[in-house]
Structure formats: C-alpha cells, structure tokens
Amino acid sequence: MNRDQVFGIIILVTSVLVLLVYSWFLYVSPMIVLQITSLIAVGAVLVIAAWIGWTMATTPPPAPLEPEPTRSSPEEKTGTTC
C-alpha cells in the first residue's frame, strides 16, 4: 500500500468519526451546535470575501497590452494653422 492510499484511508476514517461525533453533539445540544456551525460557515465565507477584497485593493493595475493611440488635432491633419 503506497502513501497516498494510507492518507486516503486516514481521511476516510477521520471524516466518518467526525461525522459521528458531530451527529452525537447535534443530538445532545442541537442549538449550540447549529450556532457554532453557522458561525464557522459564515465566518469562512466572509474571510474569503475579505481576502479577495484585500487582494484587489493592494494589487497594482496591469500594464496595458497596447499603447494608447495619440490624438491629433485638426490642424495637424491639414497642416494649416489659424
């Protein structure tokens, strides 16, 4: 059995055990377990949103791919001046 398979079995067994413990806590005191679960879920989403905002706020804008065309005045096109 290689190392990846061992880690897979460890993750599988741990997940099942955590599910059983969570279910037991949900049976014993459902309100506090649901409150903690929702706090963790909402907190995780808000932390990800804050990280995206921080990244967008602190990242400099990218350099343009093409230089902007220069605008010429009508006098330059005709070669006459007033």
PDB file of N, CA, C and O in Angstrom, chain B, residues numbered from 101:
ATOM      1  N   MET B 101       0.847  -1.168   0.000  1.00  0.00           N
ATOM      2  CA  MET B 101       0.000   0.000   0.000  1.00  0.00           C
ATOM      3  C   MET B 101       0.896   1.236   0.000  1.00  0.00           C
ATOM      4  O   MET B 101       1.779   1.366   0.847  1.00  0.00           O
ATOM      5  N   ASN B 102       0.664   2.154  -0.965  1.00  0.00           N
ATOM      6  CA  ASN B 102       1.527   3.329  -1.025  1.00  0.00           C
ATOM      7  C   ASN B 102       1.016   4.427  -0.086  1.00  0.00           C
ATOM      8  O   ASN B 102      -0.036   4.294   0.538  1.00  0.00           O
ATOM      9  N   ARG B 103       1.771   5.483  -0.007  1.00  0.00           N
ATOM     10  CA  ARG B 103       1.499   6.543   0.951  1.00  0.00           C
ATOM     11  C   ARG B 103       0.172   7.255   0.656  1.00  0.00           C
ATOM     12  O   ARG B 103      -0.549   7.617   1.585  1.00  0.00           O
ATOM     13  N   ASP B 104      -0.154   7.457  -0.617  1.00  0.00           N
ATOM     14  CA  ASP B 104      -1.415   8.119  -0.973  1.00  0.00           C
ATOM     15  C   ASP B 104      -2.621   7.303  -0.505  1.00  0.00           C
ATOM     16  O   ASP B 104      -3.609   7.872  -0.041  1.00  0.00           O
ATOM     17  N   GLN B 105      -2.550   6.005  -0.621  1.00  0.00           N
ATOM     18  CA  GLN B 105      -3.649   5.159  -0.164  1.00  0.00           C
ATOM     19  C   GLN B 105      -3.797   5.214   1.354  1.00  0.00           C
ATOM     20  O   GLN B 105      -4.914   5.209   1.870  1.00  0.00           O
ATOM     21  N   VAL B 106      -2.677   5.266   2.067  1.00  0.00           N
ATOM     22  CA  VAL B 106      -2.724   5.370   3.530  1.00  0.00           C
ATOM     23  C   VAL B 106      -3.371   6.690   3.937  1.00  0.00           C
ATOM     24  O   VAL B 106      -4.221   6.719   4.827  1.00  0.00           O
ATOM     25  N   PHE B 107      -2.967   7.790   3.282  1.00  0.00           N
ATOM     26  CA  PHE B 107      -3.579   9.083   3.582  1.00  0.00           C
ATOM     27  C   PHE B 107      -5.063   9.071   3.238  1.00  0.00           C
ATOM     28  O   PHE B 107      -5.863   9.674   3.953  1.00  0.00           O
ATOM     29  N   GLY B 108      -5.438   8.407   2.175  1.00  0.00           N
ATOM     30  CA  GLY B 108      -6.842   8.300   1.810  1.00  0.00           C
ATOM     31  C   GLY B 108      -7.647   7.573   2.870  1.00  0.00           C
ATOM     32  O   GLY B 108      -8.753   7.994   3.209  1.00  0.00           O
ATOM     33  N   ILE B 109      -7.106   6.491   3.391  1.00  0.00           N
ATOM     34  CA  ILE B 109      -7.794   5.739   4.453  1.00  0.00           C
ATOM     35  C   ILE B 109      -7.895   6.579   5.721  1.00  0.00           C
ATOM     36  O   ILE B 109      -8.928   6.567   6.392  1.00  0.00           O
ATOM     37  N   ILE B 110      -6.833   7.305   6.054  1.00  0.00           N
ATOM     38  CA  ILE B 110      -6.859   8.173   7.243  1.00  0.00           C
ATOM     39  C   ILE B 110      -7.925   9.251   7.083  1.00  0.00           C
ATOM     40  O   ILE B 110      -8.670   9.518   8.026  1.00  0.00           O
ATOM     41  N   ILE B 111      -8.015   9.877   5.908  1.00  0.00           N
ATOM     42  CA  ILE B 111      -9.025  10.911   5.670  1.00  0.00           C
ATOM     43  C   ILE B 111     -10.429  10.313   5.755  1.00  0.00           C
ATOM     44  O   ILE B 111     -11.328  10.919   6.339  1.00  0.00           O
ATOM     45  N   LEU B 112     -10.619   9.128   5.177  1.00  0.00           N
ATOM     46  CA  LEU B 112     -11.923   8.460   5.210  1.00  0.00           C
ATOM     47  C   LEU B 112     -12.353   8.161   6.642  1.00  0.00           C
ATOM     48  O   LEU B 112     -13.471   8.492   7.035  1.00  0.00           O
ATOM     49  N   VAL B 113     -11.479   7.541   7.418  1.00  0.00           N
ATOM     50  CA  VAL B 113     -11.819   7.167   8.800  1.00  0.00           C
ATOM     51  C   VAL B 113     -12.054   8.417   9.641  1.00  0.00           C
ATOM     52  O   VAL B 113     -12.998   8.457  10.430  1.00  0.00           O
ATOM     53  N   THR B 114     -11.214   9.435   9.488  1.00  0.00           N
ATOM     54  CA  THR B 114     -11.377  10.669  10.251  1.00  0.00           C
ATOM     55  C   THR B 114     -12.696  11.352   9.914  1.00  0.00           C
ATOM     56  O   THR B 114     -13.388  11.841  10.807  1.00  0.00           O
ATOM     57  N   SER B 115     -13.047  11.389   8.634  1.00  0.00           N
ATOM     58  CA  SER B 115     -14.307  12.014   8.225  1.00  0.00           C
ATOM     59  C   SER B 115     -15.503  11.301   8.830  1.00  0.00           C
ATOM     60  O   SER B 115     -16.432  11.953   9.306  1.00  0.00           O
ATOM     61  N   VAL B 116     -15.497   9.985   8.820  1.00  0.00           N
ATOM     62  CA  VAL B 116     -16.606   9.225   9.394  1.00  0.00           C
ATOM     63  C   VAL B 116     -16.681   9.451  10.901  1.00  0.00           C
ATOM     64  O   VAL B 116     -17.773   9.621  11.443  1.00  0.00           O
ATOM     65  N   LEU B 117     -15.545   9.456  11.580  1.00  0.00           N
ATOM     66  CA  LEU B 117     -15.538   9.693  13.030  1.00  0.00           C
ATOM     67  C   LEU B 117     -16.038  11.094  13.370  1.00  0.00           C
ATOM     68  O   LEU B 117     -16.818  11.261  14.307  1.00  0.00           O
ATOM     69  N   VAL B 118     -15.601  12.092  12.626  1.00  0.00           N
ATOM     70  CA  VAL B 118     -16.056  13.467  12.874  1.00  0.00           C
ATOM     71  C   VAL B 118     -17.552  13.576  12.613  1.00  0.00           C
ATOM     72  O   VAL B 118     -18.252  14.268  13.354  1.00  0.00           O
ATOM     73  N   LEU B 119     -18.054  12.919  11.591  1.00  0.00           N
ATOM     74  CA  LEU B 119     -19.494  12.926  11.318  1.00  0.00           C
ATOM     75  C   LEU B 119     -20.268  12.293  12.477  1.00  0.00           C
ATOM     76  O   LEU B 119     -21.316  12.806  12.871  1.00  0.00           O
ATOM     77  N   LEU B 120     -19.767  11.193  13.023  1.00  0.00           N
ATOM     78  CA  LEU B 120     -20.433  10.545  14.152  1.00  0.00           C
ATOM     79  C   LEU B 120     -20.423  11.435  15.397  1.00  0.00           C
ATOM     80  O   LEU B 120     -21.436  11.551  16.088  1.00  0.00           O
ATOM     81  N   VAL B 121     -19.281  12.059  15.680  1.00  0.00           N
ATOM     82  CA  VAL B 121     -19.183  12.947  16.844  1.00  0.00           C
ATOM     83  C   VAL B 121     -20.090  14.163  16.657  1.00  0.00           C
ATOM     84  O   VAL B 121     -20.768  14.579  17.596  1.00  0.00           O
ATOM     85  N   TYR B 122     -20.106  14.730  15.458  1.00  0.00           N
ATOM     86  CA  TYR B 122     -20.970  15.876  15.162  1.00  0.00           C
ATOM     87  C   TYR B 122     -22.441  15.495  15.336  1.00  0.00           C
ATOM     88  O   TYR B 122     -23.219  16.255  15.912  1.00  0.00           O
ATOM     89  N   SER B 123     -22.815  14.329  14.841  1.00  0.00           N
ATOM     90  CA  SER B 123     -24.196  13.873  14.981  1.00  0.00           C
ATOM     91  C   SER B 123     -24.574  13.692  16.448  1.00  0.00           C
ATOM     92  O   SER B 123     -25.687  14.028  16.853  1.00  0.00           O
ATOM     93  N   TRP B 124     -23.663  13.168  17.228  1.00  0.00           N
ATOM     94  CA  TRP B 124     -23.923  12.981  18.653  1.00  0.00           C
ATOM     95  C   TRP B 124     -24.108  14.336  19.351  1.00  0.00           C
ATOM     96  O   TRP B 124     -25.037  14.510  20.140  1.00  0.00           O
ATOM     97  N   PHE B 125     -23.212  15.299  19.053  1.00  0.00           N
ATOM     98  CA  PHE B 125     -23.356  16.633  19.632  1.00  0.00           C
ATOM     99  C   PHE B 125     -24.657  17.293  19.178  1.00  0.00           C
ATOM    100  O   PHE B 125     -25.287  18.018  19.947  1.00  0.00           O
ATOM    101  N   LEU B 126     -25.055  17.044  17.941  1.00  0.00           N
ATOM    102  CA  LEU B 126     -26.297  17.604  17.417  1.00  0.00           C
ATOM    103  C   LEU B 126     -27.497  17.024  18.164  1.00  0.00           C
ATOM    104  O   LEU B 126     -28.498  17.713  18.358  1.00  0.00           O
ATOM    105  N   TYR B 127     -27.404  15.792  18.572  1.00  0.00           N
ATOM    106  CA  TYR B 127     -28.471  15.149  19.324  1.00  0.00           C
ATOM    107  C   TYR B 127     -28.516  15.658  20.769  1.00  0.00           C
ATOM    108  O   TYR B 127     -29.595  15.852  21.329  1.00  0.00           O
ATOM    109  N   VAL B 128     -27.337  15.875  21.369  1.00  0.00           N
ATOM    110  CA  VAL B 128     -27.264  16.273  22.774  1.00  0.00           C
ATOM    111  C   VAL B 128     -27.678  17.735  22.959  1.00  0.00           C
ATOM    112  O   VAL B 128     -28.527  18.027  23.802  1.00  0.00           O
ATOM    113  N   SER B 129     -27.109  18.634  22.205  1.00  0.00           N
ATOM    114  CA  SER B 129     -27.443  20.064  22.335  1.00  0.00           C
ATOM    115  C   SER B 129     -27.483  20.693  20.946  1.00  0.00           C
ATOM    116  O   SER B 129     -26.493  21.265  20.489  1.00  0.00           O
ATOM    117  N   PRO B 130     -28.626  20.585  20.278  1.00  0.00           N
ATOM    118  CA  PRO B 130     -28.695  20.993  18.876  1.00  0.00           C
ATOM    119  C   PRO B 130     -28.504  22.488  18.635  1.00  0.00           C
ATOM    120  O   PRO B 130     -27.878  22.865  17.644  1.00  0.00           O
ATOM    121  N   MET B 131     -29.026  23.353  19.513  1.00  0.00           N
ATOM    122  CA  MET B 131     -28.946  24.788  19.233  1.00  0.00           C
ATOM    123  C   MET B 131     -27.515  25.295  19.223  1.00  0.00           C
ATOM    124  O   MET B 131     -27.126  26.031  18.317  1.00  0.00           O
ATOM    125  N   ILE B 132     -26.733  24.916  20.211  1.00  0.00           N
ATOM    126  CA  ILE B 132     -25.361  25.419  20.283  1.00  0.00           C
ATOM    127  C   ILE B 132     -24.522  24.875  19.125  1.00  0.00           C
ATOM    128  O   ILE B 132     -23.671  25.581  18.585  1.00  0.00           O
ATOM    129  N   VAL B 133     -24.763  23.629  18.749  1.00  0.00           N
ATOM    130  CA  VAL B 133     -24.016  23.036  17.637  1.00  0.00           C
ATOM    131  C   VAL B 133     -24.363  23.744  16.335  1.00  0.00           C
ATOM    132  O   VAL B 133     -23.473  24.030  15.534  1.00  0.00           O
ATOM    133  N   LEU B 134     -25.643  24.030  16.112  1.00  0.00           N
ATOM    134  CA  LEU B 134     -26.045  24.733  14.900  1.00  0.00           C
ATOM    135  C   LEU B 134     -25.534  26.165  14.888  1.00  0.00           C
ATOM    136  O   LEU B 134     -25.162  26.676  13.832  1.00  0.00           O
ATOM    137  N   GLN B 135     -25.508  26.814  16.033  1.00  0.00           N
ATOM    138  CA  GLN B 135     -24.972  28.171  16.109  1.00  0.00           C
ATOM    139  C   GLN B 135     -23.481  28.199  15.797  1.00  0.00           C
ATOM    140  O   GLN B 135     -23.011  29.064  15.058  1.00  0.00           O
ATOM    141  N   ILE B 136     -22.747  27.259  16.360  1.00  0.00           N
ATOM    142  CA  ILE B 136     -21.304  27.204  16.094  1.00  0.00           C
ATOM    143  C   ILE B 136     -21.039  26.866  14.633  1.00  0.00           C
ATOM    144  O   ILE B 136     -20.146  27.441  14.012  1.00  0.00           O
ATOM    145  N   THR B 137     -21.815  25.933  14.083  1.00  0.00           N
ATOM    146  CA  THR B 137     -21.638  25.552  12.686  1.00  0.00           C
ATOM    147  C   THR B 137     -21.919  26.721  11.755  1.00  0.00           C
ATOM    148  O   THR B 137     -21.159  26.965  10.818  1.00  0.00           O
ATOM    149  N   SER B 138     -23.006  27.444  12.004  1.00  0.00           N
ATOM    150  CA  SER B 138     -23.322  28.587  11.141  1.00  0.00           C
ATOM    151  C   SER B 138     -22.298  29.697  11.306  1.00  0.00           C
ATOM    152  O   SER B 138     -21.967  30.372  10.331  1.00  0.00           O
ATOM    153  N   LEU B 139     -21.791  29.901  12.506  1.00  0.00           N
ATOM    154  CA  LEU B 139     -20.746  30.904  12.713  1.00  0.00           C
ATOM    155  C   LEU B 139     -19.494  30.559  11.914  1.00  0.00           C
ATOM    156  O   LEU B 139     -18.895  31.430  11.284  1.00  0.00           O
ATOM    157  N   ILE B 140     -19.106  29.298  11.941  1.00  0.00           N
ATOM    158  CA  ILE B 140     -17.920  28.875  11.197  1.00  0.00           C
ATOM    159  C   ILE B 140     -18.146  29.027   9.691  1.00  0.00           C
ATOM    160  O   ILE B 140     -17.257  29.489   8.976  1.00  0.00           O
ATOM    161  N   ALA B 141     -19.328  28.642   9.207  1.00  0.00           N
ATOM    162  CA  ALA B 141     -19.607  28.712   7.769  1.00  0.00           C
ATOM    163  C   ALA B 141     -19.645  30.161   7.283  1.00  0.00           C
ATOM    164  O   ALA B 141     -19.016  30.495   6.279  1.00  0.00           O
ATOM    165  N   VAL B 142     -20.380  31.018   7.989  1.00  0.00           N
ATOM    166  CA  VAL B 142     -20.466  32.416   7.586  1.00  0.00           C
ATOM    167  C   VAL B 142     -19.112  33.093   7.745  1.00  0.00           C
ATOM    168  O   VAL B 142     -18.714  33.899   6.904  1.00  0.00           O
ATOM    169  N   GLY B 143     -18.414  32.770   8.811  1.00  0.00           N
ATOM    170  CA  GLY B 143     -17.081  33.344   9.012  1.00  0.00           C
ATOM    171  C   GLY B 143     -16.121  32.957   7.906  1.00  0.00           C
ATOM    172  O   GLY B 143     -15.326  33.785   7.460  1.00  0.00           O
ATOM    173  N   ALA B 144     -16.180  31.712   7.454  1.00  0.00           N
ATOM    174  CA  ALA B 144     -15.297  31.275   6.368  1.00  0.00           C
ATOM    175  C   ALA B 144     -15.591  32.023   5.076  1.00  0.00           C
ATOM    176  O   ALA B 144     -14.670  32.434   4.372  1.00  0.00           O
ATOM    177  N   VAL B 145     -16.872  32.201   4.761  1.00  0.00           N
ATOM    178  CA  VAL B 145     -17.238  32.941   3.547  1.00  0.00           C
ATOM    179  C   VAL B 145     -16.777  34.390   3.646  1.00  0.00           C
ATOM    180  O   VAL B 145     -16.256  34.938   2.675  1.00  0.00           O
ATOM    181  N   LEU B 146     -16.959  35.014   4.800  1.00  0.00           N
ATOM    182  CA  LEU B 146     -16.560  36.410   4.961  1.00  0.00           C
ATOM    183  C   LEU B 146     -15.044  36.587   4.952  1.00  0.00           C
ATOM    184  O   LEU B 146     -14.545  37.598   4.459  1.00  0.00           O
ATOM    185  N   VAL B 147     -14.318  35.630   5.485  1.00  0.00           N
ATOM    186  CA  VAL B 147     -12.856  35.705   5.426  1.00  0.00           C
ATOM    187  C   VAL B 147     -12.374  35.599   3.975  1.00  0.00           C
ATOM    188  O   VAL B 147     -11.454  36.310   3.571  1.00  0.00           O
ATOM    189  N   ILE B 148     -12.992  34.719   3.202  1.00  0.00           N
ATOM    190  CA  ILE B 148     -12.629  34.597   1.783  1.00  0.00           C
ATOM    191  C   ILE B 148     -12.968  35.893   1.043  1.00  0.00           C
ATOM    192  O   ILE B 148     -12.176  36.356   0.222  1.00  0.00           O
ATOM    193  N   ALA B 149     -14.132  36.482   1.324  1.00  0.00           N
ATOM    194  CA  ALA B 149     -14.506  37.744   0.682  1.00  0.00           C
ATOM    195  C   ALA B 149     -13.540  38.862   1.075  1.00  0.00           C
ATOM    196  O   ALA B 149     -13.162  39.673   0.230  1.00  0.00           O
ATOM    197  N   ALA B 150     -13.139  38.913   2.337  1.00  0.00           N
ATOM    198  CA  ALA B 150     -12.174  39.922   2.775  1.00  0.00           C
ATOM    199  C   ALA B 150     -10.823  39.728   2.097  1.00  0.00           C
ATOM    200  O   ALA B 150     -10.170  40.701   1.721  1.00  0.00           O
ATOM    201  N   TRP B 151     -10.407  38.487   1.940  1.00  0.00           N
ATOM    202  CA  TRP B 151      -9.136  38.200   1.274  1.00  0.00           C
ATOM    203  C   TRP B 151      -9.178  38.650  -0.193  1.00  0.00           C
ATOM    204  O   TRP B 151      -8.216  39.226  -0.701  1.00  0.00           O
ATOM    205  N   ILE B 152     -10.298  38.380  -0.862  1.00  0.00           N
ATOM    206  CA  ILE B 152     -10.437  38.821  -2.256  1.00  0.00           C
ATOM    207  C   ILE B 152     -10.415  40.342  -2.323  1.00  0.00           C
ATOM    208  O   ILE B 152      -9.759  40.907  -3.198  1.00  0.00           O
ATOM    209  N   GLY B 153     -11.115  41.014  -1.422  1.00  0.00           N
ATOM    210  CA  GLY B 153     -11.102  42.478  -1.397  1.00  0.00           C
ATOM    211  C   GLY B 153      -9.721  43.034  -1.130  1.00  0.00           C
ATOM    212  O   GLY B 153      -9.302  43.989  -1.782  1.00  0.00           O
ATOM    213  N   TRP B 154      -9.012  42.455  -0.186  1.00  0.00           N
ATOM    214  CA  TRP B 154      -7.646  42.905   0.120  1.00  0.00           C
ATOM    215  C   TRP B 154      -6.741  42.730  -1.097  1.00  0.00           C
ATOM    216  O   TRP B 154      -5.952  43.617  -1.424  1.00  0.00           O
ATOM    217  N   THR B 155      -6.856  41.597  -1.756  1.00  0.00           N
ATOM    218  CA  THR B 155      -6.038  41.337  -2.934  1.00  0.00           C
ATOM    219  C   THR B 155      -6.348  42.331  -4.046  1.00  0.00           C
ATOM    220  O   THR B 155      -5.433  42.841  -4.692  1.00  0.00           O
ATOM    221  N   MET B 156      -7.618  42.608  -4.273  1.00  0.00           N
ATOM    222  CA  MET B 156      -7.999  43.564  -5.311  1.00  0.00           C
ATOM    223  C   MET B 156      -7.548  44.976  -4.960  1.00  0.00           C
ATOM    224  O   MET B 156      -7.162  45.738  -5.847  1.00  0.00           O
ATOM    225  N   ALA B 157      -7.591  45.335  -3.683  1.00  0.00           N
ATOM    226  CA  ALA B 157      -7.224  46.682  -3.265  1.00  0.00           C
ATOM    227  C   ALA B 157      -5.721  46.917  -3.293  1.00  0.00           C
ATOM    228  O   ALA B 157      -5.279  48.044  -3.520  1.00  0.00           O
ATOM    229  N   THR B 158      -4.937  45.886  -3.070  1.00  0.00           N
ATOM    230  CA  THR B 158      -3.486  46.075  -2.963  1.00  0.00           C
ATOM    231  C   THR B 158      -2.712  45.682  -4.214  1.00  0.00           C
ATOM    232  O   THR B 158      -1.505  45.915  -4.283  1.00  0.00           O
ATOM    233  N   THR B 159      -3.373  45.095  -5.197  1.00  0.00           N
ATOM    234  CA  THR B 159      -2.696  44.694  -6.422  1.00  0.00           C
ATOM    235  C   THR B 159      -2.695  45.867  -7.398  1.00  0.00           C
ATOM    236  O   THR B 159      -3.751  46.435  -7.678  1.00  0.00           O
ATOM    237  N   PRO B 160      -1.521  46.239  -7.920  1.00  0.00           N
ATOM    238  CA  PRO B 160      -1.498  47.340  -8.878  1.00  0.00           C
ATOM    239  C   PRO B 160      -2.172  46.932 -10.189  1.00  0.00           C
ATOM    240  O   PRO B 160      -2.203  45.751 -10.536  1.00  0.00           O
ATOM    241  N   PRO B 161      -2.710  47.911 -10.913  1.00  0.00           N
ATOM    242  CA  PRO B 161      -3.371  47.557 -12.174  1.00  0.00           C
ATOM    243  C   PRO B 161      -2.347  47.026 -13.178  1.00  0.00           C
ATOM    244  O   PRO B 161      -1.179  47.410 -13.138  1.00  0.00           O
ATOM    245  N   PRO B 162      -2.780  46.159 -14.063  1.00  0.00           N
ATOM    246  CA  PRO B 162      -1.831  45.610 -15.035  1.00  0.00           C
ATOM    247  C   PRO B 162      -1.442  46.660 -16.067  1.00  0.00           C
ATOM    248  O   PRO B 162      -2.191  47.598 -16.338  1.00  0.00           O
ATOM    249  N   ALA B 163      -0.263  46.480 -16.630  1.00  0.00           N
ATOM    250  CA  ALA B 163       0.189  47.382 -17.687  1.00  0.00           C
ATOM    251  C   ALA B 163      -0.653  47.141 -18.930  1.00  0.00           C
ATOM    252  O   ALA B 163      -1.033  46.003 -19.207  1.00  0.00           O
ATOM    253  N   PRO B 164      -0.949  48.196 -19.683  1.00  0.00           N
ATOM    254  CA  PRO B 164      -1.748  47.986 -20.891  1.00  0.00           C
ATOM    255  C   PRO B 164      -0.987  47.147 -21.909  1.00  0.00           C
ATOM    256  O   PRO B 164       0.238  47.214 -22.011  1.00  0.00           O
ATOM    257  N   LEU B 165      -1.745  46.357 -22.656  1.00  0.00           N
ATOM    258  CA  LEU B 165      -1.112  45.492 -23.646  1.00  0.00           C
ATOM    259  C   LEU B 165      -0.641  46.284 -24.854  1.00  0.00           C
ATOM    260  O   LEU B 165       0.416  45.993 -25.414  1.00  0.00           O
ATOM    261  N   GLU B 166      -1.420  47.285 -25.261  1.00  0.00           N
ATOM    262  CA  GLU B 166      -1.054  48.119 -26.394  1.00  0.00           C
ATOM    263  C   GLU B 166      -0.986  49.556 -25.925  1.00  0.00           C
ATOM    264  O   GLU B 166      -1.777  49.971 -25.078  1.00  0.00           O
ATOM    265  N   PRO B 167      -0.049  50.322 -26.466  1.00  0.00           N
ATOM    266  CA  PRO B 167      -0.015  51.733 -26.067  1.00  0.00           C
ATOM    267  C   PRO B 167      -1.261  52.453 -26.595  1.00  0.00           C
ATOM    268  O   PRO B 167      -1.788  52.124 -27.657  1.00  0.00           O
ATOM    269  N   GLU B 168      -1.710  53.437 -25.826  1.00  0.00           N
ATOM    270  CA  GLU B 168      -2.883  54.180 -26.237  1.00  0.00           C
ATOM    271  C   GLU B 168      -2.534  55.039 -27.447  1.00  0.00           C
ATOM    272  O   GLU B 168      -1.458  55.634 -27.492  1.00  0.00           O
ATOM    273  N   PRO B 169      -3.434  55.111 -28.429  1.00  0.00           N
ATOM    274  CA  PRO B 169      -3.137  55.949 -29.601  1.00  0.00           C
ATOM    275  C   PRO B 169      -3.146  57.419 -29.210  1.00  0.00           C
ATOM    276  O   PRO B 169      -3.942  57.850 -28.375  1.00  0.00           O
ATOM    277  N   THR B 170      -2.241  58.189 -29.831  1.00  0.00           N
ATOM    278  CA  THR B 170      -2.190  59.613 -29.543  1.00  0.00           C
ATOM    279  C   THR B 170      -3.237  60.317 -30.382  1.00  0.00           C
ATOM    280  O   THR B 170      -3.455  59.973 -31.544  1.00  0.00           O
ATOM    281  N   ARG B 171      -3.871  61.291 -29.790  1.00  0.00           N
ATOM    282  CA  ARG B 171      -4.897  62.051 -30.501  1.00  0.00           C
ATOM    283  C   ARG B 171      -4.224  63.229 -31.207  1.00  0.00           C
ATOM    284  O   ARG B 171      -3.399  63.934 -30.626  1.00  0.00           O
ATOM    285  N   SER B 172      -4.581  63.413 -32.419  1.00  0.00           N
ATOM    286  CA  SER B 172      -4.022  64.543 -33.168  1.00  0.00           C
ATOM    287  C   SER B 172      -5.093  65.601 -33.341  1.00  0.00           C
ATOM    288  O   SER B 172      -6.279  65.295 -33.459  1.00  0.00           O
ATOM    289  N   SER B 173      -4.660  66.839 -33.354  1.00  0.00           N
ATOM    290  CA  SER B 173      -5.600  67.948 -33.530  1.00  0.00           C
ATOM    291  C   SER B 173      -5.901  68.130 -35.015  1.00  0.00           C
ATOM    292  O   SER B 173      -5.135  67.655 -35.853  1.00  0.00           O
ATOM    293  N   PRO B 174      -7.007  68.811 -35.363  1.00  0.00           N
ATOM    294  CA  PRO B 174      -7.355  69.006 -36.781  1.00  0.00           C
ATOM    295  C   PRO B 174      -6.281  69.778 -37.546  1.00  0.00           C
ATOM    296  O   PRO B 174      -6.118  69.570 -38.748  1.00  0.00           O
ATOM    297  N   GLU B 175      -5.538  70.676 -36.863  1.00  0.00           N
ATOM    298  CA  GLU B 175      -4.501  71.436 -37.552  1.00  0.00           C
ATOM    299  C   GLU B 175      -3.384  70.522 -38.036  1.00  0.00           C
ATOM    300  O   GLU B 175      -2.817  70.731 -39.108  1.00  0.00           O
ATOM    301  N   GLU B 176      -3.077  69.513 -37.238  1.00  0.00           N
ATOM    302  CA  GLU B 176      -2.001  68.597 -37.630  1.00  0.00           C
ATOM    303  C   GLU B 176      -2.380  67.778 -38.847  1.00  0.00           C
ATOM    304  O   GLU B 176      -1.519  67.442 -39.660  1.00  0.00           O
ATOM    305  N   LYS B 177      -3.657  67.452 -38.985  1.00  0.00           N
ATOM    306  CA  LYS B 177      -4.110  66.639 -40.133  1.00  0.00           C
ATOM    307  C   LYS B 177      -4.023  67.440 -41.424  1.00  0.00           C
ATOM    308  O   LYS B 177      -3.592  66.903 -42.445  1.00  0.00           O
ATOM    309  N   THR B 178      -4.424  68.721 -41.410  1.00  0.00           N
ATOM    310  CA  THR B 178      -4.442  69.507 -42.634  1.00  0.00           C
ATOM    311  C   THR B 178      -3.125  70.233 -42.878  1.00  0.00           C
ATOM    312  O   THR B 178      -2.813  70.597 -44.012  1.00  0.00           O
ATOM    313  N   GLY B 179      -2.364  70.439 -41.832  1.00  0.00           N
ATOM    314  CA  GLY B 179      -1.099  71.127 -41.993  1.00  0.00           C
ATOM    315  C   GLY B 179      -1.238  72.641 -41.966  1.00  0.00           C
ATOM    316  O   GLY B 179      -0.250  73.344 -42.179  1.00  0.00           O
ATOM    317  N   THR B 180      -2.421  73.163 -41.714  1.00  0.00           N
ATOM    318  CA  THR B 180      -2.622  74.611 -41.653  1.00  0.00           C
ATOM    319  C   THR B 180      -2.896  75.035 -40.222  1.00  0.00           C
ATOM    320  O   THR B 180      -3.398  74.263 -39.405  1.00  0.00           O
ATOM    321  N   THR B 181      -2.554  76.278 -39.948  1.00  0.00           N
ATOM    322  CA  THR B 181      -2.834  76.857 -38.631  1.00  0.00           C
ATOM    323  C   THR B 181      -3.637  78.121 -38.825  1.00  0.00           C
ATOM    324  O   THR B 181      -3.545  78.762 -39.872  1.00  0.00           O
ATOM    325  N   CYS B 182      -4.402  78.477 -37.859  1.00  0.00           N
ATOM    326  CA  CYS B 182      -5.223  79.683 -37.961  1.00  0.00           C
ATOM    327  C   CYS B 182      -4.495  80.901 -37.499  1.00  0.00           C
ATOM    328  O   CYS B 182      -5.052  81.999 -37.523  1.00  0.00           O
TER     329      CYS B 182
END
